[in-house]
Amino acid sequence: MVAVIYTFIIAWLVTGLIFAIPFALTGAQHIPRVKAALSAGARLLVIPGAMVLWPWLLWRWTRAFDRKARK
């Protein structure tokens, strides 16, 4: 049972890292509440949070693109 939980956590974080890098480089500024461009240091700080919260951020990111497509 512990091995299954460990594998799930590792898979979650690896998937999060794969998502977090492009999100920090381009996607973070497309979310509506982030108005200013992010500095390089801020982008580095976004990566750990994006690794953990990647499903929610992916959902927000896709909603931001849907809003732009409707306009």
Wavefront OBJ file of the C-alpha trace (Angstrom):
o trace
v 0.000 0.000 0.000
v 2.816 2.403 0.803
v 4.414 1.660 -2.573
v 1.191 2.572 -4.370
v 0.929 5.894 -2.538
v 4.603 6.637 -3.158
v 4.217 5.839 -6.864
v 1.142 8.077 -7.082
v 2.966 10.989 -5.427
v 5.980 10.606 -7.703
v 3.761 10.396 -10.803
v 1.808 13.486 -9.648
v 4.993 15.514 -9.150
v 6.620 14.387 -12.411
v 3.462 15.288 -14.313
v 3.399 18.563 -12.408
v 6.997 19.333 -13.366
v 6.253 18.615 -17.024
v 3.317 21.038 -16.779
v 4.995 23.644 -14.548
v 7.895 24.564 -16.813
v 5.845 25.674 -19.845
v 3.248 27.172 -17.502
v 5.859 29.284 -15.728
v 7.394 30.395 -19.022
v 4.206 31.345 -20.857
v 0.995 30.387 -19.133
v 1.141 32.201 -15.818
v 0.587 35.585 -17.402
v -2.510 34.365 -19.284
v -4.487 33.757 -16.104
v -6.815 36.755 -15.724
v -5.743 37.965 -12.262
v -2.067 38.190 -13.206
v -1.850 41.505 -15.033
v 1.884 42.237 -15.045
v 4.645 40.309 -16.754
v 6.516 37.977 -14.412
v 10.224 38.387 -13.782
v 12.608 35.437 -14.034
v 12.725 35.120 -10.245
v 8.940 35.088 -9.993
v 8.762 32.403 -12.664
v 11.126 30.230 -10.612
v 8.891 30.689 -7.588
v 5.836 29.648 -9.593
v 7.279 26.233 -10.524
v 6.954 24.432 -7.129
v 3.393 25.625 -6.641
v 2.456 24.717 -10.193
v 3.892 21.236 -9.687
v 1.458 20.593 -6.848
v -1.562 22.479 -8.187
v -1.203 21.535 -11.855
v -4.760 20.194 -12.460
v -6.356 23.392 -11.173
v -3.883 25.622 -13.029
v -4.386 23.654 -16.246
v -8.117 24.183 -15.896
v -7.619 27.940 -15.304
v -5.173 28.189 -18.204
v -7.580 26.532 -20.652
v -10.414 28.777 -19.443
v -8.246 31.830 -20.116
v -7.700 30.676 -23.716
v -11.432 29.974 -24.142
v -12.231 33.524 -23.030
v -9.766 34.977 -25.531
v -11.196 32.818 -28.321
v -14.716 34.078 -27.608
v -13.719 37.738 -27.839
l 1 2 3 4 5 6 7 8 9 10 11 12 13 14 15 16 17 18 19 20 21 22 23 24 25 26 27 28 29 30 31 32 33 34 35 36 37 38 39 40 41 42 43 44 45 46 47 48 49 50 51 52 53 54 55 56 57 58 59 60 61 62 63 64 65 66 67 68 69 70 71
